[in-house]
Amino acid sequence: MTDTSRSATASAPVVLVGVDFGLPHFDQELEELGLLAQTAGLNPVARITCKRKVPDAALFVGSGKADEIRMLAQMHGAKEVLFDQALSPAQQRNLERALEMPVNDRTLLILEIFAQRARSHEGKLQVELARLQYVATRLVRRWTHLERQAGGIGGRGGPGEKQIELDRRMIADAIKRTKERLQKVKKQRATQRRQRERRDVFNISLVGYTNAGKSTLFNALVKARAYAADQLFATLDTTTRQLYLTEAGASVSLSDTVGFIRDLPHGLVDAFQATLQEAVDADLLLHVVDASNATFPEQMDQVHKVLAEIGAQDIPQVLVFNKLDALEPGQRPAVLQDSYEVDGVAVPRVFVSARSGEGLPALRQLLADILLARQEGAADMTPDDDANL
């Protein structure tokens, strides 16, 4: 039986499993899970999907499908099985017994990638908090080898139960300490934000689904060297730079934030509140969309969902449809700037290629127009107007 914080060997062979419960975003080809696995250093050697109305309480997929997964894993020499959905601790434990190998889910996979990628002190604290909260729900799984050694009156108080209680206290203490340290980081960020507000800086945050090209666009706009790669979660730590808009004759503050993904573990949404706060406090969001991805409408919906969770749903947006260079000639838009309806509201949209630079002048001009309109509005505001805000 393995610990939840397994350390997988590089390119370890794994089998990917997905269960279609009739939800609209089901990934029939398990492409995203495969990318997540590769990002974590694993090697998907086989994929299997099935349909169910509801999860099996014990095995998530049912005993027949579990047997099929076990045979498939043995056939391909897999060392682990990864599920595209979150498993309960009991389901995970039962599956490991049935499949006779480690079983993990999408949640742990994302946690591991975040742990590998976090660079800043804040990012590492956030990942550690999310990992501790995840492990706390799976203590029983770690001590099943002691469950038949229970002693004492009524069979209670055995070594497994005692060890679980010790672990529970240790993890609770660690969670408390990590939260306290994160709170200090949040205060430091709040101080930095107040300083920017006193300087009356216009704040823009890049948001979007993971691997939409936010960091590449960030680098192209501010000539920075933030890490950018064609992989999921290349950026975890927020980077902020000044962007001078020649068209407006002024500078704005531009922040690159962590990418969103469907079924993002709630623990990570909570733990990354300090990082995502850059989006909450922004004056404008540049919602970067991978125009070459056929599922971009679903990805946009997931981004809007997370923005609502962190209280940033009402901040003005500009949709930046990126990767124009990856579109076939017949898919390219007739114009690079138009409007796109989001929840019944027309939102400005710009098509760009952060890689080639196409469309970036139009984006810069749009940002300059928004900034100038804001400055003109502030200049025209009367004391009465201000009092009514």
Residue pairs with C-beta under 8 A, 6 or more apart in sequence:
1 93
1 96
1 141
1 142
1 144
1 145
2 96
2 102
3 142
4 104
4 108
4 134
4 135
4 138
4 141
4 142
5 131
5 135
6 80
6 102
6 104
8 40
8 41
8 42
8 80
8 112
9 79
10 41
11 41
11 42
11 43
12 41
12 42
12 43
12 79
12 80
13 42
13 43
13 44
13 45
13 76
13 77
13 78
13 79
13 80
14 37
14 42
14 43
14 44
14 45
14 78
14 79
14 80
14 81
14 82
15 44
15 45
15 46
15 47
15 48
15 69
15 72
15 73
15 76
15 78
15 80
15 81
15 82
16 30
16 33
16 34
16 37
16 44
16 46
16 47
16 48
16 82
16 84
17 47
17 48
17 49
17 61
17 69
17 81
17 82
17 83
17 84
18 26
18 27
18 28
18 30
18 33
18 47
18 48
18 49
18 50
18 83
18 84
18 85
19 49
19 50
19 51
19 52
19 55
19 60
19 61
19 83
19 84
19 85
20 26
20 28
20 49
20 50
20 51
20 52
21 51
21 52
21 53
21 54
21 55
22 51
22 53
24 298
25 262
25 295
25 298
25 302
27 33
27 84
28 49
29 47
30 44
30 47
30 49
30 84
32 84
32 232
32 261
32 262
33 44
33 82
33 84
33 106
33 109
34 44
34 47
35 211
35 231
35 232
36 106
36 109
36 110
36 113
36 232
37 43
37 44
37 82
37 109
38 44
38 231
39 113
39 231
39 232
39 233
40 109
40 112
40 113
40 116
41 116
42 80
42 82
44 82
45 76
45 77
45 78
46 72
46 73
46 75
46 76
46 78
48 68
48 69
48 72
50 61
50 65
52 61
52 62
55 61
55 85
55 91
56 62
56 63
56 91
57 91
58 90
58 91
58 94
59 65
59 66
59 91
59 94
59 95
59 98
60 83
60 85
60 87
60 91
60 95
61 69
63 98
66 95
66 98
66 99
67 98
69 81
69 99
70 98
70 99
70 100
72 78
73 81
73 99
73 101
78 101
79 101
79 102
80 101
80 102
80 103
80 104
81 95
81 99
81 101
81 102
81 103
81 104
82 103
82 104
82 105
82 106
82 109
83 103
83 104
83 105
83 106
84 105
84 106
85 105
85 106
85 263
86 105
86 106
86 107
86 263
86 265
87 95
87 103
87 105
89 137
89 138
89 140
89 141
92 103
92 104
92 105
92 138
92 141
93 140
93 141
93 144
95 103
96 102
96 103
106 263
107 134
107 263
107 265
108 134
110 233
110 261
110 264
110 265
110 268
111 127
111 130
111 131
111 134
111 265
111 268
113 232
113 233
114 123
114 126
114 127
114 130
114 233
114 236
114 268
115 127
115 131
117 123
117 233
117 234
117 236
118 124
118 126
118 127
118 236
118 237
119 236
119 237
120 237
121 185
122 182
122 185
122 189
122 237
122 274
122 275
123 236
123 237
123 275
125 178
125 181
125 182
125 185
126 182
126 268
126 271
126 272
126 274
126 275
127 236
127 271
128 178
129 175
129 178
129 179
129 182
129 267
129 271
130 265
130 267
130 268
130 270
130 271
130 272
132 171
132 174
132 175
132 178
133 175
133 267
133 271
134 265
134 267
135 171
136 168
136 171
136 172
136 175
139 164
139 167
139 168
139 171
140 164
142 167
143 160
143 163
143 164
143 167
144 160
145 160
146 158
146 159
146 160
146 163
147 158
147 160
149 158
149 159
149 160
150 156
150 157
150 158
150 159
150 160
150 161
151 157
151 158
152 158
182 271
182 274
185 274
186 273
186 274
186 277
189 274
189 277
193 277
193 281
196 203
196 253
201 251
201 252
201 253
202 250
202 252
202 253
202 283
202 284
202 371
202 374
203 252
203 253
203 255
203 278
203 281
203 282
203 283
203 284
204 243
204 252
204 253
204 254
204 255
204 282
204 283
204 284
204 285
204 286
204 367
205 254
205 255
205 257
205 278
205 279
205 282
205 284
205 285
205 286
206 214
206 217
206 218
206 254
206 255
206 256
206 257
206 285
206 286
206 288
207 214
207 257
207 260
207 279
207 285
207 286
207 287
207 288
207 303
207 307
207 312
208 214
208 259
208 260
208 287
208 288
208 289
208 290
208 299
208 303
208 320
209 259
209 260
209 261
209 289
209 290
209 296
209 299
209 300
209 302
209 303
210 232
210 233
210 258
210 259
210 260
210 261
211 230
211 231
211 232
211 234
211 259
211 290
212 259
212 288
212 289
212 290
212 299
212 322
212 323
213 228
213 288
213 290
213 322
213 323
213 354
213 355
214 235
214 256
214 257
214 259
214 288
215 226
215 227
215 228
215 234
215 235
215 256
216 228
216 322
216 354
216 355
217 286
217 288
217 320
217 322
217 352
217 354
218 224
218 226
218 228
218 239
218 241
218 254
218 256
219 225
219 226
219 228
219 354
220 354
220 355
220 357
220 360
221 243
221 254
221 360
221 363
221 364
222 241
222 242
222 243
222 254
224 239
224 241
226 235
226 239
226 256
227 234
227 235
228 234
228 235
232 259
232 261
233 258
233 259
233 261
234 259
235 256
235 257
235 258
235 259
236 258
236 275
237 258
237 275
238 255
238 256
238 257
238 258
238 275
238 278
239 255
239 256
240 253
240 254
240 255
240 256
240 278
241 253
241 254
242 251
242 252
242 253
242 254
243 251
243 252
243 253
243 254
243 367
244 250
244 251
245 251
245 252
245 364
245 367
245 368
245 371
246 364
246 368
247 364
247 365
247 368
247 369
248 367
248 368
248 369
248 371
248 372
250 371
250 375
252 367
252 371
255 278
255 279
255 282
257 275
257 276
257 278
257 279
258 272
258 275
258 276
260 302
260 303
260 306
261 302
262 298
262 299
262 302
264 306
269 276
269 306
269 309
269 310
273 310
276 306
276 310
276 312
277 310
279 285
279 307
279 310
279 312
279 315
280 310
280 311
280 312
280 315
282 312
282 315
283 315
283 316
283 374
284 315
284 316
284 317
284 318
284 367
284 370
285 307
285 312
285 315
285 316
285 317
285 318
286 317
286 318
286 320
287 300
287 303
287 317
287 318
287 319
287 320
288 320
288 322
289 296
289 299
289 300
289 319
289 320
289 321
289 322
290 296
290 299
290 322
290 323
291 321
291 322
291 323
291 324
291 326
291 327
291 351
292 323
292 326
292 327
293 299
296 321
300 342
304 313
304 342
304 343
307 313
307 315
316 370
317 342
317 347
318 347
318 348
318 349
318 350
318 363
318 366
318 367
318 370
319 340
319 342
319 347
319 348
319 349
319 350
320 349
320 350
320 352
320 363
321 333
321 349
321 350
321 351
321 352
322 352
322 353
322 354
323 353
323 354
323 355
324 332
324 336
324 351
324 352
324 353
324 356
324 358
324 359
325 353
325 355
325 356
325 358
326 353
332 351
333 351
336 350
336 351
336 352
336 358
336 359
336 362
337 348
337 349
337 350
337 351
337 362
337 366
338 349
339 346
339 347
339 348
339 349
340 346
340 347
340 348
340 349
341 347
348 366
350 359
350 362
350 363
350 366
351 359
352 358
352 359
352 360
352 362
352 363
353 359
354 360
